[in-house]
Amino acid sequence: MTNISSIWTRIDPGVQQWVLENPGCVVLPRTLVNRVEATIGESLHADAHGEYWFSGEELVFLKARRRAQELGRFSTDGRERLRWDDHAEMLDR
């Protein structure tokens, strides 16, 4: 079964942005499910209404992604950013 964390970097950036901007959402609407499936070429195992319900593990993953993005650690395309502060901290070690 496909898990959001395993396909995150392959998901359309617009869908990623929507998910991150809607933290209270526990279900991915049918229109976004269709976009994800078209992009990754895999089924998300949606329910009878075409919606995809996030598992508890996926909600934890998404919460961590939101927090990391808020802190400027990740861009919406999933790539980790190395900030000047991070580099300076490494040099101090």
BELHUBEL-V977997 format. One record per residue. N is the residue number from 1. D_LAST is the distance of its C-alpha to the last C-alpha in Angstrom with 2 decimals. Layout:
{{N & D_LAST} {N & D_LAST}}
//
This chain:
{{1 & 41.63} {2 & 39.34} {3 & 36.37} {4 & 34.86} {5 & 31.28} {6 & 32.37} {7 & 34.12} {8 & 32.02} {9 & 30.92} {10 & 34.60} {11 & 36.06} {12 & 37.57} {13 & 35.16} {14 & 38.02} {15 & 38.28} {16 & 34.52} {17 & 34.76} {18 & 37.82} {19 & 36.23} {20 & 33.14} {21 & 35.45} {22 & 37.69} {23 & 35.57} {24 & 38.67} {25 & 40.19} {26 & 40.51} {27 & 42.74} {28 & 42.48} {29 & 45.81} {30 & 48.12} {31 & 47.69} {32 & 43.93} {33 & 44.47} {34 & 46.80} {35 & 44.24} {36 & 41.54} {37 & 44.05} {38 & 45.32} {39 & 41.86} {40 & 40.60} {41 & 44.03} {42 & 43.73} {43 & 45.32} {44 & 43.44} {45 & 46.26} {46 & 47.40} {47 & 49.96} {48 & 53.65} {49 & 52.89} {50 & 50.32} {51 & 47.39} {52 & 44.23} {53 & 43.01} {54 & 39.28} {55 & 38.53} {56 & 36.43} {57 & 33.60} {58 & 33.90} {59 & 33.93} {60 & 30.64} {61 & 29.20} {62 & 30.71} {63 & 29.46} {64 & 25.86} {65 & 26.53} {66 & 28.04} {67 & 25.17} {68 & 22.65} {69 & 25.03} {70 & 25.48} {71 & 21.78} {72 & 21.98} {73 & 19.97} {74 & 23.00} {75 & 25.97} {76 & 29.42} {77 & 29.64} {78 & 26.96} {79 & 24.34} {80 & 20.78} {81 & 19.63} {82 & 16.24} {83 & 16.10} {84 & 14.67} {85 & 12.77} {86 & 11.15} {87 & 10.31} {88 & 9.01} {89 & 6.76} {90 & 5.45} {91 & 5.45} {92 & 3.80} {93 & 0.00}}
//
